[in-house]
Amino acid sequence: MSWKFAISVVVMFLMLFVLGWAGHSGLLKADYAQIQALMRPMPEVWVRFPFVLLAQLLTALAFTWIYLQGQEDKPWLPQGIRYGIAIAVLSTIATYLIYYAVQPMPGMLVLKQIIFDTIGVILMGIIVAWLNK
């Protein structure tokens, strides 16, 4: 494992954590407050919080590894944007649309989740490309 890979994983993990916290605990807090009946009480969330961290670590590892497998000898910025968009379509957008279909989530909340998380994933794509140029 190279130092660039390790640094990229750590940075992606931190980005996932900070963007997730800012988006879901900050920007979407009022939206989530309206659907508290669909959410776990916070004490239960904190008990399971290590699973959140594990999921973010696994995502950071996979996100970095997949980028490095497909990295081309082309300018890093368009590659990062393209990668972020591809990952957003594959995971973020698809996941929230499926959740919307099977859970009683308000459409406006789902739209905000898609927008915020897509922006975050594109930013992550740009950063992982920059770190590995």
C-alpha positions as a Markdown table, in Angstrom:
| # | Residue | x | y | z |
|---|---|---|---|---|
| 1 | Met | 0.0 | 0.0 | 0.0 |
| 2 | Ser | 1.5 | 3.3 | -1.0 |
| 3 | Trp | 1.5 | 6.5 | 1.1 |
| 4 | Lys | -0.7 | 8.2 | -1.5 |
| 5 | Phe | -3.3 | 5.5 | -1.1 |
| 6 | Ala | -3.3 | 5.7 | 2.7 |
| 7 | Ile | -3.5 | 9.5 | 2.7 |
| 8 | Ser | -6.3 | 9.3 | 0.1 |
| 9 | Val | -8.3 | 6.8 | 2.3 |
| 10 | Val | -7.9 | 9.0 | 5.4 |
| 11 | Val | -8.9 | 12.2 | 3.5 |
| 12 | Met | -11.9 | 10.4 | 1.9 |
| 13 | Phe | -13.0 | 9.1 | 5.4 |
| 14 | Leu | -12.7 | 12.5 | 6.9 |
| 15 | Met | -14.7 | 14.0 | 4.0 |
| 16 | Leu | -17.4 | 11.4 | 4.3 |
| 17 | Phe | -17.6 | 12.1 | 8.0 |
| 18 | Val | -17.6 | 16.0 | 7.8 |
| 19 | Leu | -19.9 | 16.2 | 4.7 |
| 20 | Gly | -22.3 | 13.6 | 6.2 |
| 21 | Trp | -22.4 | 15.5 | 9.5 |
| 22 | Ala | -22.8 | 18.9 | 7.8 |
| 23 | Gly | -25.5 | 17.7 | 5.5 |
| 24 | His | -27.5 | 15.3 | 7.6 |
| 25 | Ser | -27.0 | 16.8 | 11.0 |
| 26 | Gly | -26.9 | 20.4 | 9.8 |
| 27 | Leu | -28.6 | 21.2 | 6.6 |
| 28 | Leu | -31.2 | 18.5 | 6.8 |
| 29 | Lys | -31.8 | 18.5 | 10.6 |
| 30 | Ala | -35.2 | 20.3 | 10.3 |
| 31 | Asp | -36.3 | 17.9 | 7.6 |
| 32 | Tyr | -35.4 | 14.9 | 9.7 |
| 33 | Ala | -37.2 | 16.4 | 12.7 |
| 34 | Gln | -40.4 | 16.2 | 10.7 |
| 35 | Ile | -40.1 | 12.4 | 10.3 |
| 36 | Gln | -38.7 | 11.4 | 13.7 |
| 37 | Ala | -41.1 | 8.4 | 13.8 |
| 38 | Leu | -39.1 | 6.9 | 11.0 |
| 39 | Met | -35.8 | 7.3 | 12.7 |
| 40 | Arg | -34.1 | 5.6 | 15.6 |
| 41 | Pro | -34.0 | 7.6 | 18.9 |
| 42 | Met | -30.5 | 9.2 | 19.3 |
| 43 | Pro | -29.4 | 6.9 | 22.2 |
| 44 | Glu | -30.0 | 3.9 | 19.8 |
| 45 | Val | -28.1 | 5.7 | 17.0 |
| 46 | Trp | -25.1 | 6.3 | 19.3 |
| 47 | Val | -25.0 | 2.6 | 20.3 |
| 48 | Arg | -24.8 | 1.8 | 16.6 |
| 49 | Phe | -22.5 | 4.6 | 15.6 |
| 50 | Pro | -19.4 | 2.4 | 15.2 |
| 51 | Phe | -21.3 | 0.9 | 12.2 |
| 52 | Val | -21.5 | 4.3 | 10.6 |
| 53 | Leu | -17.7 | 4.7 | 11.0 |
| 54 | Leu | -17.1 | 1.2 | 9.6 |
| 55 | Ala | -19.3 | 2.0 | 6.6 |
| 56 | Gln | -17.5 | 5.3 | 6.0 |
| 57 | Leu | -14.1 | 3.5 | 6.3 |
| 58 | Leu | -15.2 | 0.8 | 3.8 |
| 59 | Thr | -16.5 | 3.5 | 1.5 |
| 60 | Ala | -13.3 | 5.5 | 1.7 |
| 61 | Leu | -11.2 | 2.4 | 0.9 |
| 62 | Ala | -13.4 | 1.3 | -2.0 |
| 63 | Phe | -13.8 | 4.9 | -3.4 |
| 64 | Thr | -10.0 | 5.4 | -3.4 |
| 65 | Trp | -9.2 | 1.9 | -4.8 |
| 66 | Ile | -11.8 | 2.1 | -7.6 |
| 67 | Tyr | -10.5 | 5.5 | -8.6 |
| 68 | Leu | -6.9 | 4.3 | -8.8 |
| 69 | Gln | -7.9 | 1.3 | -10.8 |
| 70 | Gly | -9.5 | 3.5 | -13.5 |
| 71 | Gln | -7.1 | 6.4 | -13.4 |
| 72 | Glu | -6.0 | 7.5 | -16.8 |
| 73 | Asp | -3.1 | 9.6 | -18.0 |
| 74 | Lys | -5.4 | 12.6 | -18.5 |
| 75 | Pro | -6.0 | 15.9 | -16.6 |
| 76 | Trp | -6.9 | 15.2 | -13.0 |
| 77 | Leu | -9.8 | 17.7 | -12.6 |
| 78 | Pro | -12.1 | 16.3 | -15.4 |
| 79 | Gln | -11.3 | 12.8 | -14.2 |
| 80 | Gly | -12.3 | 13.6 | -10.7 |
| 81 | Ile | -15.5 | 15.3 | -11.7 |
| 82 | Arg | -16.4 | 12.4 | -14.0 |
| 83 | Tyr | -15.6 | 9.8 | -11.3 |
| 84 | Gly | -17.6 | 11.7 | -8.7 |
| 85 | Ile | -20.6 | 11.9 | -11.1 |
| 86 | Ala | -20.3 | 8.2 | -11.9 |
| 87 | Ile | -20.2 | 7.2 | -8.2 |
| 88 | Ala | -23.1 | 9.5 | -7.4 |
| 89 | Val | -25.3 | 7.9 | -10.1 |
| 90 | Leu | -24.2 | 4.4 | -9.1 |
| 91 | Ser | -24.7 | 4.8 | -5.4 |
| 92 | Thr | -26.1 | 8.0 | -4.0 |
| 93 | Ile | -28.9 | 8.8 | -6.5 |
| 94 | Ala | -29.9 | 5.1 | -7.0 |
| 95 | Thr | -29.9 | 4.4 | -3.3 |
| 96 | Tyr | -32.1 | 7.4 | -2.3 |
| 97 | Leu | -34.5 | 6.7 | -5.2 |
| 98 | Ile | -34.9 | 3.1 | -3.9 |
| 99 | Tyr | -35.4 | 4.4 | -0.4 |
| 100 | Tyr | -38.0 | 6.8 | -1.6 |
| 101 | Ala | -39.9 | 3.9 | -3.3 |
| 102 | Val | -39.9 | 1.7 | -0.3 |
| 103 | Gln | -40.0 | 4.1 | 2.7 |
| 104 | Pro | -42.4 | 6.8 | 3.5 |
| 105 | Met | -39.8 | 9.6 | 2.9 |
| 106 | Pro | -41.0 | 13.0 | 1.8 |
| 107 | Gly | -40.0 | 13.7 | -1.8 |
| 108 | Met | -38.5 | 17.1 | -1.0 |
| 109 | Leu | -36.2 | 15.5 | 1.6 |
| 110 | Val | -35.1 | 12.8 | -0.9 |
| 111 | Leu | -34.4 | 15.5 | -3.4 |
| 112 | Lys | -32.3 | 17.4 | -0.9 |
| 113 | Gln | -30.4 | 14.3 | 0.1 |
| 114 | Ile | -29.6 | 13.5 | -3.5 |
| 115 | Ile | -28.4 | 17.1 | -4.2 |
| 116 | Phe | -26.3 | 17.4 | -1.1 |
| 117 | Asp | -24.8 | 14.0 | -1.3 |
| 118 | Thr | -24.1 | 14.2 | -5.0 |
| 119 | Ile | -22.3 | 17.5 | -4.5 |
| 120 | Gly | -20.3 | 15.8 | -1.7 |
| 121 | Val | -19.4 | 12.8 | -3.8 |
| 122 | Ile | -18.3 | 15.0 | -6.7 |
| 123 | Leu | -16.1 | 17.0 | -4.3 |
| 124 | Met | -14.6 | 13.7 | -3.1 |
| 125 | Gly | -13.9 | 12.7 | -6.7 |
| 126 | Ile | -12.1 | 15.9 | -7.3 |
| 127 | Ile | -10.0 | 15.6 | -4.1 |
| 128 | Val | -9.1 | 12.0 | -4.7 |
| 129 | Ala | -8.0 | 12.9 | -8.3 |
| 130 | Trp | -6.0 | 15.8 | -7.0 |
| 131 | Leu | -4.3 | 13.7 | -4.3 |
| 132 | Asn | -3.3 | 11.1 | -6.9 |
| 133 | Lys | -2.3 | 13.3 | -9.9 |
